[in-house]
Amino acid sequence: MAEQNSDGPLHGSDIARRALEEARAAAKAAGKSVGQGRSEPMTGGVRRLRRGSKRWSGPSPDNRDPQPFGSLIGGIAKARGWDTKVNEGTVLGCWETVVGADVAAHARAVSLREKVLYVSAESTAWATQLRLMQSQLLAKINAAVGQGVVTSLNITGPSAPSWRKGPLHVSGRGPRDTYG
């Protein structure tokens, strides 16, 4: 509903003009200038305008500068929920850097399933040694790829030779059943 004036009904622009005049009068009474330009001159040009939102890149690194490929891929993997799979791949792919060259020379990571890392040692002596240092290996793995990726190790020695030759197999003891 439009307000009434002595000259007739007021329109939207008249109401806005009256509100602006009242705001200017209230600001003038408070000692401020409203709508009459800036109270202090602007210095610093564009840099001052941008200082609040973004800084100039200049010689220091900035998020607008080219980024290292590894950090970009890590961010994408984390955003898409692939970080656990990437960490699992890091354990298997970078086994030597994760556990050290000495351990990696005598054992290899075979697979990672349900947070259990399966490790195959080259001899039974190394399998026993790795079982004794299992807690240190887990600590190294957790430091490299994060907590919870690997919760336990399944360490095995070399497998025994198989009597099975060829694609076909007969159930039972096989050639050893005549040994006495």
CNS distance restraints for C-alpha pairs under 8 A (distance, minus, plus):
assign (resid   2 and name CA) (resid   9 and name CA) 6.04 0.50 0.50
assign (resid   2 and name CA) (resid  10 and name CA) 5.94 0.50 0.50
assign (resid   2 and name CA) (resid  11 and name CA) 6.69 0.50 0.50
assign (resid   3 and name CA) (resid   9 and name CA) 5.74 0.50 0.50
assign (resid   3 and name CA) (resid  10 and name CA) 5.48 0.50 0.50
assign (resid   3 and name CA) (resid  11 and name CA) 7.97 0.50 0.50
assign (resid   4 and name CA) (resid   8 and name CA) 5.81 0.50 0.50
assign (resid   4 and name CA) (resid   9 and name CA) 4.50 0.50 0.50
assign (resid   4 and name CA) (resid  10 and name CA) 6.00 0.50 0.50
assign (resid   5 and name CA) (resid   9 and name CA) 5.78 0.50 0.50
assign (resid   5 and name CA) (resid  10 and name CA) 6.44 0.50 0.50
assign (resid  10 and name CA) (resid  14 and name CA) 5.80 0.50 0.50
assign (resid  10 and name CA) (resid  15 and name CA) 6.54 0.50 0.50
assign (resid  11 and name CA) (resid  15 and name CA) 6.36 0.50 0.50
assign (resid  12 and name CA) (resid  16 and name CA) 6.26 0.50 0.50
assign (resid  13 and name CA) (resid  17 and name CA) 6.09 0.50 0.50
assign (resid  14 and name CA) (resid  18 and name CA) 6.17 0.50 0.50
assign (resid  15 and name CA) (resid  19 and name CA) 6.21 0.50 0.50
assign (resid  16 and name CA) (resid  20 and name CA) 6.19 0.50 0.50
assign (resid  17 and name CA) (resid  21 and name CA) 6.25 0.50 0.50
assign (resid  18 and name CA) (resid  22 and name CA) 6.21 0.50 0.50
assign (resid  19 and name CA) (resid  23 and name CA) 6.15 0.50 0.50
assign (resid  20 and name CA) (resid  24 and name CA) 6.13 0.50 0.50
assign (resid  21 and name CA) (resid  25 and name CA) 6.14 0.50 0.50
assign (resid  22 and name CA) (resid  26 and name CA) 6.17 0.50 0.50
assign (resid  23 and name CA) (resid  27 and name CA) 6.09 0.50 0.50
assign (resid  23 and name CA) (resid  34 and name CA) 7.73 0.50 0.50
assign (resid  24 and name CA) (resid  28 and name CA) 5.97 0.50 0.50
assign (resid  24 and name CA) (resid  33 and name CA) 7.19 0.50 0.50
assign (resid  24 and name CA) (resid  34 and name CA) 5.74 0.50 0.50
assign (resid  24 and name CA) (resid  35 and name CA) 7.68 0.50 0.50
assign (resid  25 and name CA) (resid  29 and name CA) 6.19 0.50 0.50
assign (resid  26 and name CA) (resid  30 and name CA) 6.36 0.50 0.50
assign (resid  27 and name CA) (resid  31 and name CA) 6.12 0.50 0.50
assign (resid  27 and name CA) (resid  32 and name CA) 5.10 0.50 0.50
assign (resid  27 and name CA) (resid  33 and name CA) 6.22 0.50 0.50
assign (resid  27 and name CA) (resid  34 and name CA) 6.45 0.50 0.50
assign (resid  28 and name CA) (resid  32 and name CA) 5.34 0.50 0.50
assign (resid  28 and name CA) (resid  33 and name CA) 6.08 0.50 0.50
assign (resid  28 and name CA) (resid  34 and name CA) 7.86 0.50 0.50
assign (resid  33 and name CA) (resid  39 and name CA) 6.89 0.50 0.50
assign (resid  38 and name CA) (resid  42 and name CA) 7.97 0.50 0.50
assign (resid  43 and name CA) (resid  48 and name CA) 7.17 0.50 0.50
assign (resid  44 and name CA) (resid  48 and name CA) 5.07 0.50 0.50
assign (resid  44 and name CA) (resid  49 and name CA) 7.97 0.50 0.50
assign (resid  45 and name CA) (resid  49 and name CA) 6.74 0.50 0.50
assign (resid  46 and name CA) (resid  50 and name CA) 6.18 0.50 0.50
assign (resid  47 and name CA) (resid  51 and name CA) 5.93 0.50 0.50
assign (resid  47 and name CA) (resid  55 and name CA) 7.91 0.50 0.50
assign (resid  47 and name CA) (resid  56 and name CA) 7.88 0.50 0.50
assign (resid  48 and name CA) (resid  52 and name CA) 7.62 0.50 0.50
assign (resid  50 and name CA) (resid  54 and name CA) 5.55 0.50 0.50
assign (resid  50 and name CA) (resid  55 and name CA) 6.45 0.50 0.50
assign (resid  51 and name CA) (resid  55 and name CA) 5.54 0.50 0.50
assign (resid  57 and name CA) (resid  61 and name CA) 6.66 0.50 0.50
assign (resid  57 and name CA) (resid  62 and name CA) 5.56 0.50 0.50
assign (resid  57 and name CA) (resid  64 and name CA) 7.52 0.50 0.50
assign (resid  57 and name CA) (resid  65 and name CA) 7.64 0.50 0.50
assign (resid  61 and name CA) (resid  65 and name CA) 6.57 0.50 0.50
assign (resid  63 and name CA) (resid  67 and name CA) 7.63 0.50 0.50
assign (resid  67 and name CA) (resid  71 and name CA) 7.17 0.50 0.50
assign (resid  67 and name CA) (resid  72 and name CA) 6.80 0.50 0.50
assign (resid  68 and name CA) (resid  72 and name CA) 6.53 0.50 0.50
assign (resid  69 and name CA) (resid  73 and name CA) 6.20 0.50 0.50
assign (resid  70 and name CA) (resid  74 and name CA) 6.04 0.50 0.50
assign (resid  71 and name CA) (resid  75 and name CA) 6.10 0.50 0.50
assign (resid  72 and name CA) (resid  76 and name CA) 6.28 0.50 0.50
assign (resid  73 and name CA) (resid  77 and name CA) 6.06 0.50 0.50
assign (resid  74 and name CA) (resid  78 and name CA) 6.12 0.50 0.50
assign (resid  74 and name CA) (resid  83 and name CA) 7.50 0.50 0.50
assign (resid  75 and name CA) (resid  79 and name CA) 6.08 0.50 0.50
assign (resid  76 and name CA) (resid  80 and name CA) 6.21 0.50 0.50
assign (resid  77 and name CA) (resid  81 and name CA) 6.04 0.50 0.50
assign (resid  77 and name CA) (resid  82 and name CA) 4.72 0.50 0.50
assign (resid  77 and name CA) (resid  83 and name CA) 5.31 0.50 0.50
assign (resid  77 and name CA) (resid  86 and name CA) 7.55 0.50 0.50
assign (resid  78 and name CA) (resid  82 and name CA) 5.86 0.50 0.50
assign (resid  78 and name CA) (resid  83 and name CA) 5.04 0.50 0.50
assign (resid  82 and name CA) (resid  86 and name CA) 6.20 0.50 0.50
assign (resid  83 and name CA) (resid  87 and name CA) 6.08 0.50 0.50
assign (resid  84 and name CA) (resid  88 and name CA) 6.19 0.50 0.50
assign (resid  84 and name CA) (resid 149 and name CA) 6.84 0.50 0.50
assign (resid  85 and name CA) (resid  89 and name CA) 6.16 0.50 0.50
assign (resid  86 and name CA) (resid  90 and name CA) 6.14 0.50 0.50
assign (resid  87 and name CA) (resid  91 and name CA) 6.44 0.50 0.50
assign (resid  87 and name CA) (resid 145 and name CA) 5.47 0.50 0.50
assign (resid  87 and name CA) (resid 146 and name CA) 7.69 0.50 0.50
assign (resid  87 and name CA) (resid 149 and name CA) 6.91 0.50 0.50
assign (resid  88 and name CA) (resid  92 and name CA) 6.66 0.50 0.50
assign (resid  88 and name CA) (resid 112 and name CA) 7.04 0.50 0.50
assign (resid  88 and name CA) (resid 145 and name CA) 7.91 0.50 0.50
assign (resid  88 and name CA) (resid 149 and name CA) 6.63 0.50 0.50
assign (resid  89 and name CA) (resid  93 and name CA) 5.69 0.50 0.50
assign (resid  90 and name CA) (resid  94 and name CA) 5.39 0.50 0.50
assign (resid  90 and name CA) (resid  95 and name CA) 7.50 0.50 0.50
assign (resid  90 and name CA) (resid 145 and name CA) 7.11 0.50 0.50
assign (resid  91 and name CA) (resid  95 and name CA) 5.53 0.50 0.50
assign (resid  91 and name CA) (resid  98 and name CA) 6.90 0.50 0.50
assign (resid  91 and name CA) (resid 109 and name CA) 7.92 0.50 0.50
assign (resid  91 and name CA) (resid 141 and name CA) 7.16 0.50 0.50
assign (resid  91 and name CA) (resid 145 and name CA) 7.19 0.50 0.50
assign (resid  92 and name CA) (resid 109 and name CA) 5.89 0.50 0.50
assign (resid  92 and name CA) (resid 110 and name CA) 7.44 0.50 0.50
assign (resid  92 and name CA) (resid 111 and name CA) 7.16 0.50 0.50
assign (resid  92 and name CA) (resid 112 and name CA) 7.79 0.50 0.50
assign (resid  94 and name CA) (resid  98 and name CA) 6.15 0.50 0.50
assign (resid  95 and name CA) (resid  99 and name CA) 6.16 0.50 0.50
assign (resid  95 and name CA) (resid 100 and name CA) 7.80 0.50 0.50
assign (resid  95 and name CA) (resid 104 and name CA) 6.74 0.50 0.50
assign (resid  95 and name CA) (resid 108 and name CA) 7.29 0.50 0.50
assign (resid  95 and name CA) (resid 109 and name CA) 6.78 0.50 0.50
assign (resid  96 and name CA) (resid 100 and name CA) 5.17 0.50 0.50
assign (resid  96 and name CA) (resid 101 and name CA) 5.35 0.50 0.50
assign (resid  96 and name CA) (resid 103 and name CA) 7.66 0.50 0.50
assign (resid  96 and name CA) (resid 104 and name CA) 5.08 0.50 0.50
assign (resid  97 and name CA) (resid 101 and name CA) 7.00 0.50 0.50
assign (resid  98 and name CA) (resid 140 and name CA) 6.49 0.50 0.50
assign (resid  98 and name CA) (resid 141 and name CA) 6.03 0.50 0.50
assign (resid  98 and name CA) (resid 144 and name CA) 6.14 0.50 0.50
assign (resid  99 and name CA) (resid 103 and name CA) 6.41 0.50 0.50
assign (resid  99 and name CA) (resid 104 and name CA) 6.73 0.50 0.50
assign (resid  99 and name CA) (resid 137 and name CA) 6.48 0.50 0.50
assign (resid  99 and name CA) (resid 140 and name CA) 6.22 0.50 0.50
assign (resid  99 and name CA) (resid 141 and name CA) 6.91 0.50 0.50
assign (resid 100 and name CA) (resid 104 and name CA) 6.15 0.50 0.50
assign (resid 101 and name CA) (resid 105 and name CA) 5.96 0.50 0.50
assign (resid 102 and name CA) (resid 106 and name CA) 6.99 0.50 0.50
assign (resid 103 and name CA) (resid 107 and name CA) 6.01 0.50 0.50
assign (resid 104 and name CA) (resid 108 and name CA) 5.97 0.50 0.50
assign (resid 106 and name CA) (resid 121 and name CA) 5.95 0.50 0.50
assign (resid 106 and name CA) (resid 122 and name CA) 5.50 0.50 0.50
assign (resid 106 and name CA) (resid 123 and name CA) 7.94 0.50 0.50
assign (resid 106 and name CA) (resid 126 and name CA) 6.93 0.50 0.50
assign (resid 107 and name CA) (resid 119 and name CA) 6.72 0.50 0.50
assign (resid 107 and name CA) (resid 120 and name CA) 5.57 0.50 0.50
assign (resid 107 and name CA) (resid 121 and name CA) 4.15 0.50 0.50
assign (resid 107 and name CA) (resid 122 and name CA) 5.88 0.50 0.50
assign (resid 107 and name CA) (resid 126 and name CA) 7.66 0.50 0.50
assign (resid 108 and name CA) (resid 119 and name CA) 5.70 0.50 0.50
assign (resid 108 and name CA) (resid 120 and name CA) 5.51 0.50 0.50
assign (resid 108 and name CA) (resid 121 and name CA) 6.55 0.50 0.50
assign (resid 109 and name CA) (resid 117 and name CA) 7.07 0.50 0.50
assign (resid 109 and name CA) (resid 118 and name CA) 6.05 0.50 0.50
assign (resid 109 and name CA) (resid 119 and name CA) 4.50 0.50 0.50
assign (resid 109 and name CA) (resid 120 and name CA) 6.42 0.50 0.50
assign (resid 110 and name CA) (resid 117 and name CA) 7.61 0.50 0.50
assign (resid 110 and name CA) (resid 118 and name CA) 5.48 0.50 0.50
assign (resid 110 and name CA) (resid 119 and name CA) 5.52 0.50 0.50
assign (resid 110 and name CA) (resid 120 and name CA) 6.51 0.50 0.50
assign (resid 111 and name CA) (resid 117 and name CA) 6.01 0.50 0.50
assign (resid 111 and name CA) (resid 118 and name CA) 5.31 0.50 0.50
assign (resid 111 and name CA) (resid 119 and name CA) 7.45 0.50 0.50
assign (resid 112 and name CA) (resid 116 and name CA) 5.63 0.50 0.50
assign (resid 112 and name CA) (resid 117 and name CA) 4.46 0.50 0.50
assign (resid 112 and name CA) (resid 118 and name CA) 6.12 0.50 0.50
assign (resid 112 and name CA) (resid 150 and name CA) 7.94 0.50 0.50
assign (resid 113 and name CA) (resid 117 and name CA) 6.64 0.50 0.50
assign (resid 115 and name CA) (resid 148 and name CA) 7.44 0.50 0.50
assign (resid 115 and name CA) (resid 149 and name CA) 5.85 0.50 0.50
assign (resid 115 and name CA) (resid 150 and name CA) 4.59 0.50 0.50
assign (resid 115 and name CA) (resid 151 and name CA) 5.49 0.50 0.50
assign (resid 115 and name CA) (resid 152 and name CA) 6.89 0.50 0.50
assign (resid 116 and name CA) (resid 150 and name CA) 5.84 0.50 0.50
assign (resid 116 and name CA) (resid 151 and name CA) 6.08 0.50 0.50
assign (resid 116 and name CA) (resid 152 and name CA) 5.04 0.50 0.50
assign (resid 116 and name CA) (resid 153 and name CA) 5.59 0.50 0.50
assign (resid 116 and name CA) (resid 154 and name CA) 6.79 0.50 0.50
assign (resid 117 and name CA) (resid 150 and name CA) 6.38 0.50 0.50
assign (resid 117 and name CA) (resid 151 and name CA) 7.98 0.50 0.50
assign (resid 117 and name CA) (resid 152 and name CA) 6.41 0.50 0.50
assign (resid 117 and name CA) (resid 153 and name CA) 4.86 0.50 0.50
assign (resid 117 and name CA) (resid 154 and name CA) 6.06 0.50 0.50
assign (resid 118 and name CA) (resid 153 and name CA) 5.99 0.50 0.50
assign (resid 118 and name CA) (resid 154 and name CA) 4.74 0.50 0.50
assign (resid 118 and name CA) (resid 155 and name CA) 6.06 0.50 0.50
assign (resid 118 and name CA) (resid 156 and name CA) 7.79 0.50 0.50
assign (resid 119 and name CA) (resid 153 and name CA) 7.03 0.50 0.50
assign (resid 119 and name CA) (resid 154 and name CA) 6.04 0.50 0.50
assign (resid 119 and name CA) (resid 155 and name CA) 4.78 0.50 0.50
assign (resid 119 and name CA) (resid 156 and name CA) 6.32 0.50 0.50
assign (resid 120 and name CA) (resid 127 and name CA) 7.54 0.50 0.50
assign (resid 120 and name CA) (resid 155 and name CA) 5.93 0.50 0.50
assign (resid 120 and name CA) (resid 156 and name CA) 5.06 0.50 0.50
assign (resid 120 and name CA) (resid 157 and name CA) 5.82 0.50 0.50
assign (resid 120 and name CA) (resid 158 and name CA) 6.95 0.50 0.50
assign (resid 121 and name CA) (resid 126 and name CA) 5.86 0.50 0.50
assign (resid 121 and name CA) (resid 127 and name CA) 5.19 0.50 0.50
assign (resid 121 and name CA) (resid 155 and name CA) 7.13 0.50 0.50
assign (resid 121 and name CA) (resid 156 and name CA) 6.13 0.50 0.50
assign (resid 121 and name CA) (resid 157 and name CA) 4.92 0.50 0.50
assign (resid 121 and name CA) (resid 158 and name CA) 6.39 0.50 0.50
assign (resid 122 and name CA) (resid 126 and name CA) 6.65 0.50 0.50
assign (resid 122 and name CA) (resid 127 and name CA) 7.55 0.50 0.50
assign (resid 122 and name CA) (resid 157 and name CA) 6.29 0.50 0.50
assign (resid 122 and name CA) (resid 158 and name CA) 5.80 0.50 0.50
assign (resid 123 and name CA) (resid 127 and name CA) 6.27 0.50 0.50
assign (resid 123 and name CA) (resid 157 and name CA) 5.46 0.50 0.50
assign (resid 123 and name CA) (resid 158 and name CA) 5.75 0.50 0.50
assign (resid 124 and name CA) (resid 128 and name CA) 6.16 0.50 0.50
assign (resid 124 and name CA) (resid 156 and name CA) 7.83 0.50 0.50
assign (resid 124 and name CA) (resid 157 and name CA) 4.83 0.50 0.50
assign (resid 124 and name CA) (resid 158 and name CA) 6.75 0.50 0.50
assign (resid 125 and name CA) (resid 129 and name CA) 6.23 0.50 0.50
assign (resid 126 and name CA) (resid 130 and name CA) 6.02 0.50 0.50
assign (resid 126 and name CA) (resid 157 and name CA) 7.53 0.50 0.50
assign (resid 127 and name CA) (resid 131 and name CA) 6.21 0.50 0.50
assign (resid 127 and name CA) (resid 155 and name CA) 6.19 0.50 0.50
assign (resid 127 and name CA) (resid 156 and name CA) 5.96 0.50 0.50
assign (resid 127 and name CA) (resid 157 and name CA) 5.23 0.50 0.50
assign (resid 128 and name CA) (resid 132 and name CA) 6.37 0.50 0.50
assign (resid 129 and name CA) (resid 133 and name CA) 6.41 0.50 0.50
assign (resid 130 and name CA) (resid 134 and name CA) 5.79 0.50 0.50
assign (resid 130 and name CA) (resid 155 and name CA) 7.23 0.50 0.50
assign (resid 131 and name CA) (resid 155 and name CA) 6.66 0.50 0.50
assign (resid 133 and name CA) (resid 137 and name CA) 6.35 0.50 0.50
assign (resid 134 and name CA) (resid 138 and name CA) 6.19 0.50 0.50
assign (resid 134 and name CA) (resid 153 and name CA) 7.12 0.50 0.50
assign (resid 135 and name CA) (resid 139 and name CA) 6.20 0.50 0.50
assign (resid 136 and name CA) (resid 140 and name CA) 6.27 0.50 0.50
assign (resid 137 and name CA) (resid 141 and name CA) 6.18 0.50 0.50
assign (resid 138 and name CA) (resid 142 and name CA) 6.01 0.50 0.50
assign (resid 138 and name CA) (resid 150 and name CA) 7.33 0.50 0.50
assign (resid 138 and name CA) (resid 151 and name CA) 7.47 0.50 0.50
assign (resid 138 and name CA) (resid 152 and name CA) 7.26 0.50 0.50
assign (resid 138 and name CA) (resid 153 and name CA) 7.73 0.50 0.50
assign (resid 139 and name CA) (resid 143 and name CA) 6.08 0.50 0.50
assign (resid 140 and name CA) (resid 144 and name CA) 6.22 0.50 0.50
assign (resid 141 and name CA) (resid 145 and name CA) 6.12 0.50 0.50
assign (resid 141 and name CA) (resid 146 and name CA) 7.48 0.50 0.50
assign (resid 141 and name CA) (resid 150 and name CA) 7.37 0.50 0.50
assign (resid 142 and name CA) (resid 146 and name CA) 4.64 0.50 0.50
assign (resid 142 and name CA) (resid 147 and name CA) 4.96 0.50 0.50
assign (resid 142 and name CA) (resid 148 and name CA) 7.31 0.50 0.50
assign (resid 142 and name CA) (resid 149 and name CA) 7.25 0.50 0.50
assign (resid 142 and name CA) (resid 150 and name CA) 7.15 0.50 0.50
assign (resid 143 and name CA) (resid 147 and name CA) 7.41 0.50 0.50
assign (resid 145 and name CA) (resid 149 and name CA) 7.10 0.50 0.50
assign (resid 164 and name CA) (resid 169 and name CA) 7.12 0.50 0.50
assign (resid 170 and name CA) (resid 174 and name CA) 7.16 0.50 0.50
assign (resid 173 and name CA) (resid 177 and name CA) 5.62 0.50 0.50
